[in-house]
Amino acid sequence: MAANTEDRRAQILRAVVESYITSAEPIGSAQLATMAGIAVSSATIRNDMSYLEQEGYLAQPHTSSGRVPTERGYRRYVDELMPMDSTEEEKRSQIEEFFNVAHGELEHLLGSTTKLLTNITDCAAVVTGPSPQRAPILKVQYVAISKNALLCVVIDVNGSVEKATIPWPLEMSELDLAELSDQMTAHFVGKEPGKVDSPPEVDRDGDRVKLAFLGVKEALDGAERDGIYLSGASKVAASFDAVDTVRSVISILERQYLVVSLIRSVISKGQSVAIGSENGISSLKECTVVAFPYTIDGVAMGSVGLIGPTRMKYGSVIGAVELVSENLSKRLSEG
């Protein structure tokens, strides 16, 4: 009896999630009672929905309304209840056909892949290129380019050069700039980008040193952004009615480096789906992140991901992202 009750409650939770994904409206017991496979009375369904609410899987937006899924409800649905790989056949064919005819340079392929994902999911798609080779830093130099700006130049041991223009409100002589360049070179030399998280500790000119340090980080962040391909920000923003939510989602998506960090974080934790607060960014609490790595000859080289509303069609979307990552891996490994 207990097993049957648990199965029925799971079935009700699945029905609520799938109904809400489709309609964006709360669903009540009377509606659920008419659905195929739920062969119990409305009173039993009401009791089960109350239980699921107490357990944190459902919520009731208003006293007289039906229920909607919570973040925990979506998580259980994704982990236990959603149909396996429910990507529509049309989308599967579209993905496979795209990669069968794809050609050209890597940058073009990755950029086109984001557009493909956006078109078949209506979500914001993100593809990261292979991480740039981050050789140890050899030299840091600052050059005055105007009264209120400096050019920060970072050179690594392979001769690669990264630059960033930074505002500079402090007066600096040529001798001061040379001294600052030597000071920051000493702090960074021989270290890999990303391994230096704080400026050198100094007894004087702390503000100057902090500004100089941020210039180096900005130059290095610029190199990381070169391999980011994103599309569909407007589509995912259109999924929300509240103006404040739309603004906050667009604001995050405009910060590409933050988006990539989010996608990589999901993958590094061994996940493929991060729902709501699980993604760690409050502005995206109403969004879900789906991400899979892609490989070249079995070696992880980048990631394929998307960001959409928490009421996305999980089975179809997850299946699409995974299929794109598999086909991209195959295409790149074949050269």
N, C-alpha and C positions, 0 to 999 in steps of 0.2 A: 504493500500500500504506500509506504514511504517513498519507494522508488518511483511509483506511478505519479505521486504528488510532485516529486522533484522534477520528473520529466515534463509534467504539465506546466509547471512554473517556468521551466526553461523554454518551453514552446511559447508561452505567453510573452516572456521577455523578448524572444526572437521576433515575435509578431509586432510588438510595440516598436522595437528598434526599426524594423523594416518599413513599418507604416509611417513612422516619423521621418525616416530618410526620404520617403516618397512625397509626403504631403506637408511636412513641417508643421503639422497640427497635432495637438494632444489627442490621444485615442482613449475611448472609454470602454467599459465592460460590454455594453450593448453591441458596439461595433465588433469587438473581438468575438463575441458569441456567434456572429454570423460567418466567421471565417472557417474555411475548410480545415478539418483536423482538430479543432478545439470543441469537442463534443461534451461540454458541461454547461451548467446554467450560468446566467449573468451573476448570480449571487456568489457562486464558487469563484468565478473569475475576479469579482471585486475583492474577495478575501485573499486570493493569490496576489493580486496587484498591491494590496495593502502590505502583504508580507514582503514582496519585492521592494516596496518603498522603504520599509523598515530596514531591510538589508542594504539599502543604498544603491540599488540598481535602477530604480525609477524615482521620478519626482512629480509632484502635482503643482503646476504653475499657479493655479487658482483653485479655491475650495470646490467650486462646482464643475471644474474642468476634468478632462481625462489626464492620463499620465504621459510623460516624455522620458526618454532614457537619460540617465546621468552619465558622467564620465566612466564611472565604474561599470555601468550597464553596457556601454560601448566596448569596454575592455573585455568583459566576459563574452560578449557577442563575437568579437574578433578572435579571442583565444579558443572558444569552445563551440559556438553556435552557427557561425556563418557558413554558407555552402563553400566547399573547397573550389578555388579557382573558377569563379563564375564569370570570367571575362567572356563577353559575347563573341560569338564566332566571327562576326563582322570585324570587330576590333582586332582579334587575333590575326585575321587575314591581312588587315591594314598594316599591322606591325611587321609581319613577315614579308609582305610585299615591299615595304619601305626599305628594309635591310637587304633584300635581294637585289635591289637596283641602286642602293646607296654607293656613291663613289666620291672621289675628291679628297681634299686635305682633311686632316683630323679636325681642325677648327670648324670647318663647314659641316662635317658630319655631326659633331656634338651640338652645334647650334641648331641644326635641323631636327635633331632628336628631341630637343626641348619643345619645339613647335608641334611635333608629332604627339608627344605626351599631353600637351595642353589641349590639342584638338580632340583627343579621344577621352579625356577625363574632365575637362572644364576646370582644371586646377592649375595652380602655378607650378611649372616644372623647372627643375634645377638639375643641370648636369655639370659635374666638375671634371676638368681635364686632369691628366696625370700631374701629380704634385711636382712643382719645379725642383730641380736639383738644388739643394740648399748647401752650397759649399761654404766653408768657414770664411769669415770676414777678414779682409786684409787691411782696409783703410776706410776712414770716414773723413770727409772734408766738407767744410761750409764755405759758400761763396755768396757775397752780398750781390743781390740782383736789383734791389731798389732800397729806398730809405727804410721801408718797413717790411722787408722780406728777405729771406735767405734761401739759397738752393742747397739742400742736403744731398750729398753724393756718397753712396755706399758702394765699395768695390770689393768683390770676393777674390779668393785665391785663383779662380779660373779666369779672372778678368771681366766677369759680368758686372755691369754697372746698373744700379737702381737709383732713381732720383725722386725727390719730393720738394715742392716749394712750400715753405712754412712761414707764417706771419712772424715778424720779429720786431716787437715794440721797444727793444733795448738798443741803446747806442753801442756800436762795436767798431773798434779800429781794426786795421789789417792784422796788427800784432795780436789783438784779442781773438780774432777769428782763427789765426794760426794756432794759438794756444788752446782754443776750444777744440779744434780739429784733432790736435795731438792728444788731448785729454779723452775724447770720445773714442779715438782709435785705440788707445791703451785699454779702454774698458771693453771694447768689442773684439779686438783682434784675436784670431784663432778660434772664435766661438761660432757655432752654427746659428743662423737666424732662428728666432723662436726660443732659444735657450737662455736669452738675457731678458729678464722681466722687470728689472729695476735700474734706475740711473745710478751712477757712482755716488758714493757718499762724499760730500765735500764740506769744508769748514766755511766757505764763503761762495757767493754767487750761486746759491742753490736754485733760484728761479731760472737763471740762464742755463744751467746744466739740465734741468728738467725739460725745458723747451727744446734743447738740443737733442736730448734723448728721444723725445716724442717725434722729432724730425726723422731720426733713423728708423723708428718703428713704422712711421707712415710710409717711408720709402720701401721698406720690406713688405708691408701689407699690400702695397701697390703691385708688387711682383706676384703675390699670391692671388690677387683678383684677376690677373690676366687669363686664368684658365677657368673662368666661371661663365656659364651660359644659362640664362634665365628667361622664361617667357610666361605670359598668362597672368601677370599680377592683377590686371583689371578684371579678369574672369573670376578669380577667387574672391576679390573684393565685392563683386556683384552678388555673391552668395549671401551677403548679410544685409539686413534691413537697417540696423542702427548705424547712424552716421559716424558716431565715435568709434565703433568697431571697424568700419571701413577704413577710417583714417589711420587707426593704429596698425591694421594689417598692412596697408600700403606702406606706411612708414618703415615697418620691419623689412618688407620685401625690397625696399629701395637700398637697404644696407646689405649689400651682397655678401660681404665677408661674414656678417653675422648669420645669414642664411646658410652659407656653406658650413660654418662651424656647427650649426644646428644639425644639418644633414649628417655630417661626419660623426657627431656625438651619438646620434641614434644608432649608426652602424657600429661604432666602437663598443657600445654597450651590448652588442649581440642582438639588438632588436631590429625589427623591420617597420614597426608602427609605434609612434608616440602620440598619445591622445591627450588633448587639453593641457593640463598642468604638467603632464609627464615630459613635455618638451622644454620646460624650464624657463619659458619666456612669457611673462604675464600678459603681454599684448596679443599673444597667440593662444590664449586660454580657450578660445572657441574654435581652434583649428587642430587638425591632425596632420602629422608628418609621416610620410611613407618613404622609405629609403632602402636601396639595395646597392651593393658594390658591383662594379664590373671589372673584369680581369683581362689581361693579355697573356696568353700562354700560362694561365693559372695563377698569375701574380696580380694582386689587387692594384689597380691603377687609378681608379676614380670612383665616382658614385652617381647614381641616378636616383632622383627623389622628386617628391612633389609635396605641396602644401595646399590643403583644402579645408572646407568646413568639417566639423566633427560629424555632421550628418551625411557624410559622403557615402557612396555605394561601395562599401569596403571590399567585398569580394571581387567586384569588377576592377576597382582601382588598384588594389594590391596585386592582383593577377597581371594587370597591364604593366605596372612598374617592374615586376619581376621578369615578365616576358621581354620587355625592352632591354633590361640589363643583360639577360641571357643572350639575346640576339646581338647586342652591341659587343659583348665579349667575343662571340663567335666571329663577328665581322672583323674586329680588330686583330684577332689572333690569326685570321686568314690573310691579313695584310690588305 
